[in-house]
């Protein structure tokens, strides 16, 4: 099952999150992301998302995590 979720990048005390599509079975063992869909920087409050690709993956069965769902509603990508 595919999931749209955040992966943490960045240095210590400087978080940076990527929004990725990943296979849920392999995600806990360091699996590689299927596709990178954008990023979120909580320090500068900057968010960049690929709307068309996110809607494509949701239409094809990928489930967004709770945090991503709230982010998509905030960015007005989902209702």
Buried (B, 14 or more C-beta within 10 A) or exposed (E): EBBBBBBEEEEEEEBBBBBBBBBBEEBEEEEEBBBEBBBBBEEEEEBEBBEEBBEBBBEEEBBBBEBBBEBBEEBEBBE
